[in-house]
Each structure stands twice: as C-alpha cells, then as structure tokens.
Amino acid sequence: MNVLENKIVDILKTIYDPEIPVDIYELGLIYEVKIDSNNNVDIEMTLTSPNCPVAESMPKEVEDKVKGHPDVNDAKVNIVFDPPWDKDMMSEEAKLELGFL
C-alpha cells in the first residue's frame, strides 16, 4: 500500500456500522480502494445486506470523510453486492471483538 492508501484505510477505520461495534474496514465491507494519478479515489464496498438501514447514509459518509483528506482530490463509492458479504470476510480482530473466535 502507498502512503495515501494507508491514510484512506485509517479514515475507513473511523467509520462504524451502527448495528455492529466494528469499523467497516475490519468488517470486510471495503472490497477495493483505487487511487489514480490525480489522487481521485474509487472505493468499492458492500453492505451487510441490501436492506441495510444505512444504505443511503453510509456510502455518503465514506465519500465525505475520504474527500475531506487534504491529499484527496475526489472520492466516489461504488456499492456492490457481488460477492455478497458474510462473516468470513471479517478480519481476525473483528471476529474476536464479536466473539466469533
């Protein structure tokens, strides 16, 4: 990972699913972070379910927080449901926090 990508991951780790006390990065909701040569950021993410109550607000929160970094020119979030999220996508830290280990 490059320096800016690390900073973006740090930002993503400040955003929590309101129903689960784990950040969206450790939950495995972030599938990909792409940064082009102009520091435009594309984030591919999913939600825990298509009917997630924060389906409207969470992607906007992610975009706004990433755009807020001074080194980021622009940010766009693409919501995908393929592959569908499941608990196996969580980090070991998240599984431990939620009692799955």
C-alpha positions, 0 to 999 in steps of 0.5 A: 500500500502507498502512503495515501492508501494507508491514510484512506484505510485509517479514515475507513477505520473511523467509520462504524456500522451502527448495528455492529461495534466494528469499523467497516474496514475490519468488517470486510465491507471495503472490497477495493480502494483505487487511487489514480494519478490525480489522487481521485479515489474509487472505493468499492464496498458492500453492505451487510445486506441490501436492506441495510438501514444505512444504505443511503447514509453510509456510502455518503459518509465514506465519500465525505470523510475520504474527500475531506483528506487534504491529499484527496482530490475526489472520492466516489463509492461504488456499492456492490453486492457481488460477492455478497458479504458474510462473516468470513470476510471479517478480519481476525480482530473483528471476529474476536471483538464479536466473539466469533473466535 
